[in-house]
């Protein structure tokens, strides 16, 4: 990694570009367990909320055992075709990048960098960027397409709960659609806080509980076993970040809706990008199961001709003080 002169990160006072897109019906719930941070967890709409102060977190959140090896295997397998099929993931990452200041200084880290396409975008903002990922297949794609041994971006293997970097290394930490696979929200927060420099910022887009609800409902209607991937709620991530000492500047929770022509296209969209890990062995769907699932999905009320699949994402802005 190139050495860069220390520089204070860009000011958080820079205005953020507003989130755009279809707003669905729903209301925000203000969580009462932290009086000096107003965290809205939106059920169906985009909600922007500010937060001040440092409320004490109460509980660590450890997800159902989804091994990093399983996640790494799935994403490595998807690596060669990932960029061509990860359309909704690209839209979410582009919004997360737009939430950052237009110009970055010093060194930046991209956690869960995948194929490196968004690591390159960070580099174009002016930072010296390192991407880290647990999937060797993803890193191979990133190194092949975007790595520059002199100017970067650079790519290394590593975990979000055990980042392979020294303390106070980065002025900016970025992550999009990766941290939901981590096993412990407190460890993620602690590691980000450890590698961030003083006054450094983190911009994180994390898929949260409430994602894939249409598919869960359709499986229930079709009387098929649930195949849930447990994801922490927005509030649980906030608790983990607070526990680490990071200051929550803003959280926006938004539903991004992907649409598909048929049930097989929808199921492939999840599996094809490596997102089907549940932490336990699942029996394969039979042709009869798939037919029942397709009928249940199509018969659900208020659905248009295409089948929707919702990714609920919280956009966090954090600062190390």
C-alpha positions in Angstrom: 0.0 0.0 0.0 1.3 3.4 -0.9 2.0 5.8 2.0 0.0 9.0 1.9 0.5 12.2 3.8 -2.1 12.5 6.6 -5.0 14.6 5.7 -8.3 15.3 7.4 -11.2 13.7 5.7 -13.8 15.7 3.8 -16.3 17.5 5.9 -19.5 15.8 6.8 -21.3 19.0 6.2 -21.2 18.5 2.5 -24.8 17.9 1.4 -25.8 14.4 0.4 -27.6 13.7 -2.8 -31.2 12.7 -2.0 -32.2 9.1 -2.4 -34.5 8.7 -5.4 -36.9 6.1 -6.5 -40.4 4.8 -5.9 -41.6 5.4 -2.3 -43.9 2.7 -1.0 -46.5 3.1 1.7 -45.5 2.7 5.3 -44.5 4.5 8.4 -41.3 5.0 10.4 -40.9 3.7 13.9 -38.7 5.7 16.3 -36.8 3.3 18.6 -37.0 4.4 22.2 -33.9 2.6 23.6 -31.5 5.4 22.7 -32.9 8.9 23.6 -30.2 10.9 21.9 -30.2 9.1 18.6 -33.4 9.1 16.5 -33.2 6.0 14.4 -36.1 5.4 12.0 -36.6 1.9 10.8 -38.8 2.3 7.8 -41.1 -0.6 6.8 -41.7 0.4 3.3 -40.3 3.9 2.5 -37.2 5.9 2.3 -36.6 7.8 5.6 -33.7 10.2 6.3 -32.9 10.7 10.0 -30.1 12.5 11.8 -28.4 11.3 15.0 -26.4 13.1 17.6 -24.7 12.0 20.7 -23.4 8.6 21.8 -26.0 6.4 23.3 -24.8 3.3 25.0 -25.4 0.1 23.1 -27.0 -2.8 25.0 -26.7 -6.0 23.1 -24.3 -7.6 20.7 -26.0 -9.3 17.7 -24.6 -12.5 16.5 -26.3 -14.1 13.5 -27.1 -17.7 12.9 -24.0 -19.5 11.9 -23.2 -18.7 8.3 -19.6 -19.6 7.8 -17.3 -17.3 6.0 -16.1 -20.2 4.0 -19.6 -20.9 2.7 -20.1 -17.2 1.8 -16.7 -17.0 0.2 -17.4 -20.1 -1.9 -20.7 -18.9 -3.1 -19.4 -15.5 -4.1 -16.2 -16.9 -5.7 -18.5 -19.1 -7.8 -20.5 -16.1 -8.9 -17.5 -13.9 -9.6 -17.0 -14.3 -13.4 -20.6 -13.3 -14.2 -21.3 -11.1 -11.2 -21.1 -7.7 -12.9 -23.4 -8.7 -15.7 -26.2 -9.9 -13.4 -25.9 -7.8 -10.2 -28.1 -5.0 -11.4 -29.8 -4.1 -8.2 -26.5 -4.4 -6.3 -25.0 -1.9 -8.7 -27.9 0.6 -8.2 -27.5 0.4 -4.4 -23.7 0.8 -4.6 -24.0 3.8 -6.9 -26.3 5.5 -4.4 -23.8 4.7 -1.6 -21.0 6.3 -3.6 -23.2 9.3 -4.3 -23.7 9.7 -0.6 -19.9 10.3 -0.2 -18.2 13.6 -0.7 -17.4 14.3 -4.4 -13.6 14.3 -3.6 -11.8 12.0 -1.2 -8.4 12.4 0.3 -5.8 10.1 1.8 -6.4 6.4 2.0 -9.8 4.6 1.6 -11.0 1.1 2.3 -13.7 -0.9 0.4 -14.9 -3.7 2.6 -16.4 -6.6 0.6 -15.0 -5.1 -2.6 -16.2 -8.0 -4.8 -15.0 -7.6 -8.4 -13.5 -4.2 -7.6 -15.8 -2.1 -9.9 -16.8 0.2 -7.0 -13.3 0.2 -5.6 -12.3 1.8 -8.9 -15.0 4.4 -8.5 -13.6 5.3 -5.0 -10.2 5.7 -6.6 -11.6 8.1 -9.2 -12.8 10.3 -6.3 -9.1 10.9 -5.4 -8.3 8.4 -2.7 -5.6 5.7 -2.6 -7.9 2.7 -2.3 -7.6 -0.8 -1.0 -10.3 -3.4 -1.5 -10.7 -6.3 0.9 -12.9 -9.4 0.4 -13.2 -13.0 1.7 -13.9 -14.5 -1.7 -10.7 -15.4 -3.7 -12.7 -15.6 -6.9 -13.9 -12.0 -6.5 -10.4 -10.8 -5.7 -9.1 -12.6 -8.8 -11.5 -10.7 -11.0 -10.7 -7.4 -9.2 -7.0 -7.8 -9.6 -7.3 -8.8 -13.2 -9.5 -5.9 -14.2 -8.6 -2.9 -12.0 -5.5 -3.4 -9.9 -2.5 -1.1 -10.4 0.6 -2.1 -8.4 1.8 1.5 -8.2 -1.2 3.7 -7.9 -3.9 1.3 -6.9 -6.5 0.3 -6.3 -5.0 -2.6 -4.3 -6.8 -5.8 -3.4 -6.2 -8.1 -0.4 -8.0 -11.0 1.2 -9.5 -10.4 4.6 -12.6 -10.5 6.7 -14.8 -7.6 7.9 -14.5 -9.0 11.5 -10.7 -9.2 11.4 -9.4 -6.6 9.0 -5.8 -7.1 8.0 -4.7 -3.5 8.6 -3.1 -1.4 11.3 -5.0 1.0 13.5 -5.7 4.5 12.2 -5.0 3.6 8.5 -7.9 5.0 6.5 -9.7 8.3 6.3 -12.7 6.7 4.5 -14.3 3.3 4.9 -16.8 2.2 2.3 -18.9 -0.9 2.0 -22.0 -1.8 -0.1 -24.1 -5.0 0.1 -21.4 -7.0 1.9 -21.6 -6.6 5.7 -25.0 -8.4 6.0 -23.0 -11.6 5.6 -20.8 -10.8 8.6 -21.4 -12.9 11.8 -21.3 -10.2 14.4 -22.4 -6.5 14.3 -20.2 -5.5 17.2 -17.1 -7.0 15.7 -17.7 -5.2 12.4 -18.2 -1.9 14.2 -15.1 -2.4 16.3 -12.9 -3.2 13.3 -14.1 -0.2 11.3 -13.5 2.0 14.3 -10.0 0.5 14.7 -8.8 1.1 11.1 -10.4 4.5 10.7 -8.3 7.6 11.4 -9.5 10.3 13.8 -12.3 12.3 12.1 -12.5 9.6 9.4 -15.9 8.7 7.9 -17.6 5.4 7.0 -20.3 5.1 4.4 -22.0 1.7 4.5 -24.9 0.3 2.6 -26.1 -2.9 4.4 -29.0 -5.1 3.5 -31.2 -5.5 6.6 -34.1 -7.5 8.0 -37.2 -7.2 5.8 -35.4 -8.1 2.6 -36.9 -10.7 0.3 -40.3 -10.5 2.1 -42.2 -11.3 -1.1 -40.3 -14.6 -1.5 -40.8 -15.5 2.1 -44.5 -14.9 1.9 -44.8 -16.9 -1.4 -43.0 -19.8 0.2 -45.4 -19.7 3.1 -48.4 -19.6 0.9 -47.0 -22.5 -1.2 -46.5 -24.4 2.1 -42.8 -24.8 1.4 -40.1 -24.7 4.1 -38.6 -21.3 4.7 -35.0 -20.8 3.6 -34.2 -17.6 5.4 -30.9 -15.8 5.6 -30.9 -14.1 8.9 -30.1 -10.4 8.7 -29.8 -7.9 11.6 -32.2 -5.0 11.8 -31.2 -1.4 11.3 -31.5 -0.9 15.0 -29.2 -3.8 15.7 -26.5 -2.4 13.4 -26.8 1.0 15.1 -26.3 -0.8 18.5 -23.1 -2.4 17.1 -21.8 0.8 15.8 -22.5 2.7 19.0 -20.8 0.0 21.0 -17.6 0.5 18.9 -17.6 4.3 19.8 -18.4 5.4 16.2 -20.7 8.4 16.0 -23.9 7.8 13.9 -24.4 10.8 11.6 -27.2 9.6 9.5 -29.1 6.4 8.6 -31.5 6.1 5.6 -33.4 2.9 5.1 -34.9 2.3 1.7 -36.5 -0.5 -0.2 -35.0 -1.3 -3.6 -37.3 -3.4 -5.7 -35.9 -5.7 -8.4 -38.4 -7.2 -10.9 -38.4 -10.5 -12.8 -40.3 -12.0 -15.6 -40.8 -15.4 -13.9 -40.0 -17.3 -10.7 -36.9 -19.0 -12.2 -35.4 -15.7 -13.2 -36.1 -14.4 -9.7 -34.5 -17.4 -8.0 -31.5 -17.3 -10.3 -31.0 -13.6 -9.4 -30.5 -14.5 -5.8 -28.4 -17.6 -6.4 -26.4 -16.1 -9.3 -24.9 -13.3 -7.2 -24.0 -15.7 -4.3 -26.7 -14.4 -2.0 -28.5 -17.7 -1.1 -26.5 -18.7 1.9 -28.7 -19.6 4.9 -26.3 -21.2 7.3 -27.9 -24.7 7.0 -28.4 -27.3 4.3 -31.6 -26.8 2.4 -33.4 -29.5 0.3 -33.5 -28.6 -3.4 -36.8 -27.4 -4.8 -38.6 -29.9 -7.0 -40.4 -29.0 -10.2 -43.6 -29.3 -8.3 -42.3 -27.0 -5.6 -41.3 -24.4 -8.2 -44.7 -24.6 -9.8 -46.4 -24.0 -6.4 -44.1 -21.2 -5.6 -44.7 -19.5 -9.0 -48.5 -19.8 -8.5 -48.3 -18.4 -5.0 -46.1 -15.5 -6.1 -48.4 -14.6 -9.0 -51.5 -14.8 -6.9 -50.3 -12.5 -4.2 -52.3 -9.3 -4.1 -51.3 -6.0 -5.6 -48.6 -7.5 -7.8 -48.0 -6.2 -11.3 -47.1 -8.5 -14.3 -43.5 -8.8 -13.2 -42.5 -10.5 -10.0 -40.9 -8.1 -7.4 -38.1 -8.9 -5.0 -37.3 -6.3 -2.3 -33.8 -5.5 -1.0 -34.2 -3.4 2.2 -31.0 -1.4 2.6 -29.8 0.9 5.3 -27.3 3.6 4.3 -25.2 4.6 7.3 -22.9 7.5 7.7 -20.5 7.1 10.7 -17.7 9.2 12.0 -14.8 8.5 14.3 -14.3 11.3 16.9 
